[in-house]
């Protein structure tokens, strides 16, 4: 009989998680994948564009990083004007996407050169 008295308490504790509000800016939302993919493509594209005209790898990295991060920062700045919801998490995924795009472009560049 004493064990039955704990059932309502346990039920309330287990159910309390469902009353929390959903995170409006989850780390792994669909928009984060879009930020990652777009900046990775832009960074690798910037790297590749410079690779076609300049042999200095430093300029390839600088240009790719500028294009990728520049686009991410511009998007968040636009969101801050009221066109959307600015997010540090979006900017974090922009940085991760830029780094990934640069790494992939450098790998392809290295494989192409060998």
Secondary structure, DSSP 8 states (H G I E B T S, - for coil): -HHHHHHHHHHHHHHGGGGS---TT-TTSHHHHHHHHHHHHHHHHHHHHHHTT---HHHHHHHHHHHHHHHHHHHHHHIIIIIS---HHHHHHHHHHHHHHHHHHHHHHHHHH-
